[in-house]
Amino acid sequence: MSTVLAFDFGAARIGVAVGTTELGIPHPVETIAAIDNDTRFARIEKLIAEWQPAHLVVGLPLTEDGEEQDASRLARKFANRLTGRFALPVALVDERYSSAAASEALNEAGLRGRRQKPALDQVAAMQILDAWLATQQ
């Protein structure tokens, strides 16, 4: 059994989720709202120390046609920085519909509109991790 941390990377916020390869069930962890990289990576370092993951997963935002975009380049850069700083394997996962699925899940839970904002990135990270975990079984 290995622990996996997943990230829904964004310029303003990074959603974080955790799961294990054994159970295959992702859970929300937090949203990192810091904009500067030093603060972001200091928080990620603490999360890695706390959860001791064997793998990291980063959502790769693609267009509906599956093409890369500016956000894709930033997500790849973030994934490369994770690899360089923490020496853990990092997988990129297509996240085309993760935010929409996260919003739908929060709607079903009774959170609508602006009330979703604090949890949306974490739930999107859960969607990303769920997709990765499904490929591991």
CYANA upper distance limits for C-alpha pairs under 8 A (distance plus 0.5 A):
  1 MET  CA     20 THR  CA      6.92
  1 MET  CA     21 THR  CA      6.13
  1 MET  CA     22 GLU  CA      5.54
  2 SER  CA     20 THR  CA      5.93
  2 SER  CA     21 THR  CA      6.04
  2 SER  CA     22 GLU  CA      7.63
  2 SER  CA     53 PRO  CA      7.26
  2 SER  CA     54 ALA  CA      6.27
  2 SER  CA     55 HIS  CA      8.30
  3 THR  CA     18 VAL  CA      7.61
  3 THR  CA     19 GLY  CA      6.28
  3 THR  CA     20 THR  CA      4.87
  3 THR  CA     21 THR  CA      7.05
  3 THR  CA     51 TRP  CA      7.69
  3 THR  CA     52 GLN  CA      7.45
  3 THR  CA     53 PRO  CA      5.04
  3 THR  CA     54 ALA  CA      6.21
  3 THR  CA     55 HIS  CA      7.43
  4 VAL  CA     18 VAL  CA      6.16
  4 VAL  CA     19 GLY  CA      5.89
  4 VAL  CA     20 THR  CA      6.28
  4 VAL  CA     21 THR  CA      7.86
  4 VAL  CA     53 PRO  CA      5.48
  4 VAL  CA     54 ALA  CA      6.56
  4 VAL  CA     55 HIS  CA      5.43
  4 VAL  CA     56 LEU  CA      6.16
  4 VAL  CA     57 VAL  CA      7.81
  4 VAL  CA    129 LEU  CA      8.47
  5 LEU  CA     16 VAL  CA      7.42
  5 LEU  CA     17 ALA  CA      6.29
  5 LEU  CA     18 VAL  CA      5.09
  5 LEU  CA     19 GLY  CA      7.24
  5 LEU  CA     48 ILE  CA      8.48
  5 LEU  CA     51 TRP  CA      8.47
  5 LEU  CA     53 PRO  CA      6.72
  5 LEU  CA     55 HIS  CA      7.15
  5 LEU  CA     56 LEU  CA      5.49
  5 LEU  CA     57 VAL  CA      6.77
  5 LEU  CA    129 LEU  CA      8.19
  6 ALA  CA     16 VAL  CA      6.12
  6 ALA  CA     17 ALA  CA      5.66
  6 ALA  CA     18 VAL  CA      6.70
  6 ALA  CA     56 LEU  CA      6.21
  6 ALA  CA     57 VAL  CA      4.95
  6 ALA  CA     58 VAL  CA      6.25
  6 ALA  CA     59 GLY  CA      8.25
  6 ALA  CA    125 ALA  CA      6.23
  6 ALA  CA    126 MET  CA      7.72
  6 ALA  CA    128 ILE  CA      7.39
  6 ALA  CA    129 LEU  CA      6.05
  7 PHE  CA     14 ILE  CA      6.82
  7 PHE  CA     15 GLY  CA      6.02
  7 PHE  CA     16 VAL  CA      5.27
  7 PHE  CA     17 ALA  CA      7.16
  7 PHE  CA     56 LEU  CA      8.33
  7 PHE  CA     57 VAL  CA      6.68
  7 PHE  CA     58 VAL  CA      5.36
  7 PHE  CA     59 GLY  CA      6.86
  7 PHE  CA    125 ALA  CA      5.80
  7 PHE  CA    128 ILE  CA      8.22
  8 ASP  CA     14 ILE  CA      5.91
  8 ASP  CA     15 GLY  CA      5.30
  8 ASP  CA     16 VAL  CA      7.00
  8 ASP  CA     58 VAL  CA      6.74
  8 ASP  CA     59 GLY  CA      5.88
  8 ASP  CA    121 ASP  CA      6.72
  8 ASP  CA    122 GLN  CA      7.82
  8 ASP  CA    124 ALA  CA      6.75
  8 ASP  CA    125 ALA  CA      5.25
  8 ASP  CA    128 ILE  CA      7.83
  9 PHE  CA     13 ARG  CA      7.30
  9 PHE  CA     14 ILE  CA      5.15
  9 PHE  CA     15 GLY  CA      7.14
  9 PHE  CA     58 VAL  CA      7.49
  9 PHE  CA     59 GLY  CA      7.19
  9 PHE  CA     75 ALA  CA      6.67
  9 PHE  CA     78 PHE  CA      8.20
 10 GLY  CA     14 ILE  CA      5.97
 10 GLY  CA     71 ALA  CA      8.45
 10 GLY  CA     75 ALA  CA      8.28
 11 ALA  CA     35 ILE  CA      7.45
 12 ALA  CA     33 ALA  CA      6.77
 12 ALA  CA     34 ALA  CA      7.52
 12 ALA  CA     35 ILE  CA      6.12
 13 ARG  CA     31 THR  CA      6.97
 13 ARG  CA     32 ILE  CA      6.04
 13 ARG  CA     33 ALA  CA      5.06
 13 ARG  CA     34 ALA  CA      7.25
 13 ARG  CA     35 ILE  CA      7.69
 13 ARG  CA    121 ASP  CA      7.87
 14 ILE  CA     31 THR  CA      6.05
 14 ILE  CA     32 ILE  CA      5.52
 14 ILE  CA     33 ALA  CA      7.12
 14 ILE  CA    121 ASP  CA      7.02
 14 ILE  CA    122 GLN  CA      8.36
 15 GLY  CA     29 VAL  CA      8.38
 15 GLY  CA     30 GLU  CA      6.66
 15 GLY  CA     31 THR  CA      4.95
 15 GLY  CA     32 ILE  CA      6.87
 15 GLY  CA    120 LEU  CA      8.24
 15 GLY  CA    121 ASP  CA      4.66
 15 GLY  CA    122 GLN  CA      4.68
 15 GLY  CA    123 VAL  CA      7.95
 15 GLY  CA    124 ALA  CA      7.49
 15 GLY  CA    125 ALA  CA      6.04
 16 VAL  CA     28 PRO  CA      6.90
 16 VAL  CA     29 VAL  CA      5.90
 16 VAL  CA     30 GLU  CA      5.89
 16 VAL  CA     31 THR  CA      6.51
 16 VAL  CA     32 ILE  CA      8.16
 16 VAL  CA    121 ASP  CA      7.83
 16 VAL  CA    122 GLN  CA      5.70
 16 VAL  CA    125 ALA  CA      6.02
 16 VAL  CA    126 MET  CA      8.10
 17 ALA  CA     26 PRO  CA      6.85
 17 ALA  CA     27 HIS  CA      5.94
 17 ALA  CA     28 PRO  CA      4.89
 17 ALA  CA     29 VAL  CA      5.43
 17 ALA  CA     30 GLU  CA      7.65
 17 ALA  CA    122 GLN  CA      6.47
 17 ALA  CA    123 VAL  CA      8.03
 17 ALA  CA    125 ALA  CA      5.83
 17 ALA  CA    126 MET  CA      5.77
 17 ALA  CA    129 LEU  CA      7.66
 18 VAL  CA     26 PRO  CA      5.95
 18 VAL  CA     27 HIS  CA      5.83
 18 VAL  CA     28 PRO  CA      6.96
 18 VAL  CA     29 VAL  CA      7.03
 18 VAL  CA    126 MET  CA      7.93
 18 VAL  CA    129 LEU  CA      8.06
 19 GLY  CA     23 LEU  CA      8.00
 19 GLY  CA     24 GLY  CA      6.92
 19 GLY  CA     25 ILE  CA      6.14
 19 GLY  CA     26 PRO  CA      4.86
 19 GLY  CA     27 HIS  CA      6.64
 19 GLY  CA    129 LEU  CA      7.94
 20 THR  CA     24 GLY  CA      6.16
 20 THR  CA     25 ILE  CA      7.37
 20 THR  CA     26 PRO  CA      7.95
 21 THR  CA    133 LEU  CA      6.96
 21 THR  CA    136 GLN  CA      7.86
 24 GLY  CA    130 ASP  CA      7.67
 24 GLY  CA    133 LEU  CA      6.32
 24 GLY  CA    134 ALA  CA      8.00
 25 ILE  CA    130 ASP  CA      7.44
 26 PRO  CA    126 MET  CA      5.82
 26 PRO  CA    127 GLN  CA      8.41
 26 PRO  CA    129 LEU  CA      6.84
 26 PRO  CA    130 ASP  CA      6.66
 27 HIS  CA    126 MET  CA      6.71
 28 PRO  CA    122 GLN  CA      5.73
 28 PRO  CA    123 VAL  CA      6.70
 28 PRO  CA    125 ALA  CA      7.98
 28 PRO  CA    126 MET  CA      6.77
 29 VAL  CA    122 GLN  CA      7.14
 30 GLU  CA    119 ALA  CA      8.41
 30 GLU  CA    122 GLN  CA      6.46
 31 THR  CA    118 PRO  CA      7.82
 31 THR  CA    119 ALA  CA      7.91
 31 THR  CA    121 ASP  CA      6.88
 31 THR  CA    122 GLN  CA      6.46
 32 ILE  CA     40 ARG  CA      7.18
 32 ILE  CA     43 ARG  CA      8.05
 33 ALA  CA     40 ARG  CA      8.42
 34 ALA  CA     39 THR  CA      6.67
 34 ALA  CA     40 ARG  CA      6.28
 35 ILE  CA     39 THR  CA      8.11
 35 ILE  CA     40 ARG  CA      7.59
 36 ASP  CA     40 ARG  CA      6.87
 37 ASN  CA     41 PHE  CA      6.43
 38 ASP  CA     42 ALA  CA      6.53
 39 THR  CA     43 ARG  CA      6.79
 40 ARG  CA     44 ILE  CA      6.75
 41 PHE  CA     45 GLU  CA      6.41
 42 ALA  CA     46 LYS  CA      6.97
 43 ARG  CA     47 LEU  CA      6.83
 44 ILE  CA     48 ILE  CA      6.62
 45 GLU  CA     49 ALA  CA      6.68
 45 GLU  CA     86 PHE  CA      8.42
 46 LYS  CA     50 GLU  CA      6.59
 47 LEU  CA     51 TRP  CA      6.47
 47 LEU  CA     52 GLN  CA      8.45
 48 ILE  CA     52 GLN  CA      5.74
 48 ILE  CA     53 PRO  CA      6.81
 54 ALA  CA     88 LEU  CA      7.22
 54 ALA  CA     89 PRO  CA      7.96
 55 HIS  CA     88 LEU  CA      6.53
 55 HIS  CA     89 PRO  CA      5.80
 55 HIS  CA     90 VAL  CA      6.62
 55 HIS  CA     91 ALA  CA      8.26
 56 LEU  CA     88 LEU  CA      7.35
 56 LEU  CA     89 PRO  CA      6.71
 56 LEU  CA     90 VAL  CA      5.18
 56 LEU  CA     91 ALA  CA      6.87
 57 VAL  CA     90 VAL  CA      5.96
 57 VAL  CA     91 ALA  CA      5.27
 57 VAL  CA     92 LEU  CA      6.36
 57 VAL  CA     93 VAL  CA      7.50
 57 VAL  CA    128 ILE  CA      8.19
 57 VAL  CA    129 LEU  CA      7.26
 57 VAL  CA    132 TRP  CA      8.00
 58 VAL  CA     75 ALA  CA      7.71
 58 VAL  CA     79 ALA  CA      6.87
 58 VAL  CA     90 VAL  CA      7.63
 58 VAL  CA     91 ALA  CA      6.74
 58 VAL  CA     92 LEU  CA      5.48
 58 VAL  CA     93 VAL  CA      6.72
 58 VAL  CA    128 ILE  CA      8.01
 59 GLY  CA     75 ALA  CA      7.66
 59 GLY  CA     92 LEU  CA      6.24
 59 GLY  CA     93 VAL  CA      5.40
 59 GLY  CA     94 ASP  CA      6.45
 59 GLY  CA     95 GLU  CA      5.61
 59 GLY  CA    125 ALA  CA      7.98
 59 GLY  CA    128 ILE  CA      6.44
 60 LEU  CA     72 SER  CA      6.16
 60 LEU  CA     75 ALA  CA      6.50
 60 LEU  CA     76 ARG  CA      7.79
 60 LEU  CA     92 LEU  CA      6.30
 60 LEU  CA     93 VAL  CA      5.95
 60 LEU  CA     94 ASP  CA      5.45
 60 LEU  CA     95 GLU  CA      5.91
 60 LEU  CA     96 ARG  CA      8.18
 61 PRO  CA     68 GLU  CA      7.78
 61 PRO  CA     69 GLN  CA      8.01
 61 PRO  CA     71 ALA  CA      6.72
 61 PRO  CA     72 SER  CA      5.69
 61 PRO  CA     75 ALA  CA      7.95
 61 PRO  CA     94 ASP  CA      6.81
 61 PRO  CA     95 GLU  CA      5.76
 61 PRO  CA     96 ARG  CA      6.14
 62 LEU  CA     66 GLY  CA      5.76
 62 LEU  CA     67 GLU  CA      5.93
 62 LEU  CA     68 GLU  CA      5.50
 62 LEU  CA     69 GLN  CA      6.80
 62 LEU  CA     71 ALA  CA      8.43
 62 LEU  CA     72 SER  CA      6.84
 62 LEU  CA     94 ASP  CA      7.29
 62 LEU  CA     95 GLU  CA      7.51
 62 LEU  CA     96 ARG  CA      6.14
 63 THR  CA     67 GLU  CA      5.68
 63 THR  CA     68 GLU  CA      6.85
 63 THR  CA     69 GLN  CA      7.30
 63 THR  CA     96 ARG  CA      7.34
 64 GLU  CA     96 ARG  CA      7.21
 68 GLU  CA     72 SER  CA      6.00
 68 GLU  CA     73 ARG  CA      8.00
 69 GLN  CA     73 ARG  CA      7.22
 70 ASP  CA     74 LEU  CA      7.08
 71 ALA  CA     75 ALA  CA      6.67
 72 SER  CA     76 ARG  CA      6.66
 73 ARG  CA     77 LYS  CA      6.69
 74 LEU  CA     78 PHE  CA      6.66
 75 ALA  CA     79 ALA  CA      6.66
 76 ARG  CA     80 ASN  CA      6.63
 76 ARG  CA     92 LEU  CA      8.32
 77 LYS  CA     81 ARG  CA      6.72
 78 PHE  CA     82 LEU  CA      6.80
 79 ALA  CA     83 THR  CA      6.84
 79 ALA  CA     90 VAL  CA      6.97
 79 ALA  CA     91 ALA  CA      8.44
 79 ALA  CA     92 LEU  CA      8.11
 80 ASN  CA     84 GLY  CA      6.68
 81 ARG  CA     85 ARG  CA      6.47
 82 LEU  CA     86 PHE  CA      6.27
 82 LEU  CA     87 ALA  CA      7.95
 82 LEU  CA     88 LEU  CA      8.06
 82 LEU  CA     90 VAL  CA      7.88
 83 THR  CA     87 ALA  CA      5.53
 83 THR  CA     88 LEU  CA      6.16
 83 THR  CA     89 PRO  CA      7.02
 83 THR  CA     90 VAL  CA      6.81
 93 VAL  CA    128 ILE  CA      7.06
 93 VAL  CA    131 ALA  CA      7.91
 93 VAL  CA    132 TRP  CA      7.10
 94 ASP  CA    128 ILE  CA      8.16
 95 GLU  CA     99 SER  CA      8.37
 95 GLU  CA    128 ILE  CA      6.65
 97 TYR  CA    101 ALA  CA      6.58
 98 SER  CA    102 ALA  CA      6.43
 98 SER  CA    124 ALA  CA      5.61
 98 SER  CA    125 ALA  CA      8.20
 98 SER  CA    127 GLN  CA      6.08
 98 SER  CA    128 ILE  CA      6.97
 99 SER  CA    103 SER  CA      6.54
 99 SER  CA    120 LEU  CA      7.73
 99 SER  CA    121 ASP  CA      8.01
 99 SER  CA    123 VAL  CA      8.46
 99 SER  CA    124 ALA  CA      5.72
100 ALA  CA    104 GLU  CA      6.67
101 ALA  CA    105 ALA  CA      6.63
101 ALA  CA    124 ALA  CA      7.89
101 ALA  CA    127 GLN  CA      7.90
102 ALA  CA    106 LEU  CA      6.70
102 ALA  CA    120 LEU  CA      6.69
102 ALA  CA    121 ASP  CA      8.48
102 ALA  CA    123 VAL  CA      5.77
102 ALA  CA    124 ALA  CA      5.60
102 ALA  CA    127 GLN  CA      7.45
103 SER  CA    107 ASN  CA      6.60
103 SER  CA    116 GLN  CA      7.74
103 SER  CA    120 LEU  CA      7.00
104 GLU  CA    108 GLU  CA      6.76
105 ALA  CA    109 ALA  CA      6.82
106 LEU  CA    110 GLY  CA      6.82
106 LEU  CA    111 LEU  CA      5.69
106 LEU  CA    112 ARG  CA      7.37
106 LEU  CA    116 GLN  CA      7.14
106 LEU  CA    120 LEU  CA      8.12
107 ASN  CA    111 LEU  CA      5.57
107 ASN  CA    112 ARG  CA      5.79
111 LEU  CA    115 ARG  CA      6.20
111 LEU  CA    116 GLN  CA      6.10
112 ARG  CA    116 GLN  CA      6.25
113 GLY  CA    117 LYS  CA      8.22
116 GLN  CA    120 LEU  CA      6.03
117 LYS  CA    121 ASP  CA      8.09
119 ALA  CA    123 VAL  CA      6.68
120 LEU  CA    124 ALA  CA      6.59
121 ASP  CA    125 ALA  CA      6.65
122 GLN  CA    126 MET  CA      6.80
123 VAL  CA    127 GLN  CA      6.85
124 ALA  CA    128 ILE  CA      6.81
125 ALA  CA    129 LEU  CA      6.62
126 MET  CA    130 ASP  CA      6.45
127 GLN  CA    131 ALA  CA      6.77
128 ILE  CA    132 TRP  CA      6.93
129 LEU  CA    133 LEU  CA      6.50
130 ASP  CA    134 ALA  CA      6.65
131 ALA  CA    135 THR  CA      7.30
132 TRP  CA    136 GLN  CA      7.29
133 LEU  CA    137 GLN  CA      7.48
